[in-house]
Amino acid sequence: MKKVLLAPDIITLLVQQQSFLNRSDLRVFTAETNEEALDIHREEKVNLIINHFTAQEMSTERFCSVVREDKDLSRVSVIIICSKIRADIEASERCKANAIMTRPMDPAILLEKAHQLLDISSRASFRILLNVSVDGTIGNTSFFCRSENISASGMLIETDQLLAKGDIIACSFFLPAGMRIQTTAEVMRSIRQGYVPGPHQYGIRFTRLTPEAKRALADFVETRSRQTGPDSS
C-alpha cells in the first residue's frame, strides 16, 4: 500500500480533481506543520510528501535535512510548493526535493508528478512521440519529447530540452487513427526538477489549432475516457 502525506489545503485542492486519492490501496495523511509531518513519517514511512515551503518554526530546509540524513526516513519522494520569490526557490532547491512547483500551481501537473513519483500509472494519460521545434528565447532548435494528458486545449510534455514560460513551440504529431496534428503552442508553466535528475515537464497550451484538429483531439480524448472509465488510478 502506498502512503501520501499532504498539507490540508493541498488535499482540498486535489480532491476536486479526478485523482488517485480515492484508490483503495492508497492511504492519505495530512499535517499542518513540518513537526507533525515528521512525526507521521516516522510512524508511517510514507512514500510521498507534498508540502509548502516555509521558514517558520521547523523550516522546510530543516525538515528535509532530517529526512534525507536518516536512513529510515530518506526513502521518500518530496514535492515542495513555494512562492515565485527567488530566495524561496533557491531555498527549496537546497532541500533535495524530487520536484519543486511555484504557486499558483496547476493541479493536473501536480497530480502527474505525484503519479510519476509513486509509480502509479494514470489511466487518463496517453503518451505519443512528438517532433517539436522551438521558436522562442532559446532560438530555433528541433528536439523530441513525449506528451502526457493530451486534450483539445493543450498537453503536458516531457523533454530534456530547457524551455521557458512564454516560449512558442511548433508541434507535429499523429493520433492513433493516423490523423496528423500540426499546431503551435505556448509554454504556460514548468515543473522544476530537483534532487533526482531527469527530464523536465512543461504544460503547453495550443494557440493555433484548426477546427478539424480540435474536433479530432476532443473525439480522441472522449473515446479514450470511455475506454478507460473514470480515473481511479
N, C-alpha and C positions, 0 to 999 in steps of 0.2 A: 504494500500500500504506500502510495506517495503522500507526502505531507507538505503543505504550503503554509507559510506564515506571512500575514499581510497586516498593514496598518488598516484600521477600521474604515477610513474614508476610501481607501483603495478597493476594498472588497465591496463597498456600497456602489462604487462606480462600475466594477466588473460584473456584478450580478445583473446589471441592466443589459448586459450583452448575452448572446447565446455562447456560453463558455463551458470550459471543462470543470467548473467549480461544483457542479452537481453530480459529478461522477461518483459511483458507489465505492470505487476503490481509491478515493482521494479524501484526505482529511484536511480541513482548513482551520487554522488558528489565527486569532487576531491579537495584537499587542499595541497598547497605547504609547509605550516608551521603549527605548532600547534596553533598559534594565529588565522590563517584563519580557521582551523578545528573547533576551539572553537566557532567562530562566526557562522559558518554554523550549528553546532549542536544546538546552542542556538535558531537559527531561525527555523530549520527544525525538531529538535528532532529525529535524525536518530536512527536506530535500531542496526547498527553495524559499528564500526570504525576499519579499518585495517591501521596501520601506522608503520613507522620505529621508533626505539628508538633513541633519540637524546638528548644531554646535552646542545645544543646550544640555544640561545635566550630563548623562553619559552620551558623549558625542558619537556620531556615526563612525568617525575615524577610530575612536577608541573601541567601539563595539566590534567593528570589522577586524581590528588588530587582535582582540581577544579571540575571536572566532578563528581567524586564519592561523594563529600561533598555537592553537590547541588541536592536537591530532585527532581527538574525539569529536571535535566540532567543525573542523575545517572542510570536511567533505560535504559542502553545501553550496548551492549556487545563490548568488546575491544580485538583485537588481536594485539600483538606487535611483530614486527620482529626486531631482534637485531643481533649483531655480536656474535661470539663464545667466546669473551673475558669475563672472569669470572665477572669482575666488571659490565659490561653491562648486563649480565644475572641476576646478583643479583639486580641491579637497576631496571630492568624490572619486576622482581618478586615483588618488593615493590610497583609497580604501580596498583596492584589489577586487573590485566588484566584477561580475561577469558581464554586466551591461549597465550603462548609465543613460537615463532619459531625462530630458528637461521638460518642465511644465510650460504650457499646458500639454499633457500627453494624449496620444491617440490610444484609446482602449484596445482597438483592434491590433495595433502594433505591439502593445504591451502583452496582450494575450498570445500573440505569435511567438514572442521571445520566451514567454513562460512555457509554451508548448515545447519549444526547442530545448530549453534547459532541463525540462522534466522528461524529455524524450517521449512525449506523448504526441501522436500524430493528430493533426487537425483535419477532421473529415470535410470541412468546408474549404480547405485549401487545395489548390491544383498547381502543379509545377510544370512549366514548359520552358524550353530554351529560347532565350531572346538574343537577337543581334542588335545591340544598342550603340548608336553613335552619339557622342556628346557635342552639343553646341552651346557651350557656356563659358564660365570663367576659367576652366581648365583647358580650353581650346578644343579643336576637332580631333577627337580620339575615339576609335572604334574598339569595342570590347564586348565580351559575353557576360551575361548574368542569368540568374534564374528568377522566376517570378513566383509569388505566393498571393493567395487571396485576391485573385483577379475578379474584377467586377466591370460593370458598364461605365464606371466613372474613373477607375484607376486600379492600382495594384501595389503590392509590396514586393520589391525586388531585392535580391541579394547578390553582391558583387565584391570583388577585391578592389575595384576602382574607387578612388575617393571622389565623392561628389559633394556639392554644397547646396544648401537650401536656395531655391530660386533658379538653379541650373535647368536649362531646357534640353531635353534629350529626344532623339528621334528613335522610335521603336518599330520593329518589324518582326512579327511572329505569326504562327499558324495555329488555328484552333484545331481540335481533334478531327473535326469534319473536313478539314482541308482548306478552310477559308483563311486567306492571308489578311492580317490586320496591320495597317500602317498608320501611325499617328505620331504626334509629338506629345510630350508630357512634361510637366513641371515637377521638380523635386520639392515636396512640401515639408518633409521632416526626415530626420535620420535617427538611428539608434547607435549611440557611440559604444564601441567595443572596449572592454576594459581588461580585466585580469586574464581572460583566456583569449589568445589571438584567434582571428578568424575573419570571414568576410563581413562587410558592412551591409546593413539593411536600410533601405530608403522607401518611404511612402511617396508614390508619384501619382499625380492627377492628370488624366488625359485632357489635352487642350484643343486638339484638332481631330475629332473623331467623326467620320461620316455617319449619317443616319443609318445606313445599311450596316456598318460595322458595329454601331451601338446596339442595334436590334440583335445582331448575331451574338454579341457578348452577353446581352441580357437573357437571350434564349438559352445560351450555354450554361450560364450561372443557374437559371431556373431548373433546367434539366438535371444539372449536377446535384442541386439541392434535393430534388425529388428522389434521385437515385440513392443518396446517402442518408436522407432523413435529417431531422434536427441535429445540430452539432452537440453530441453528448460525449465527445472525446474528452 
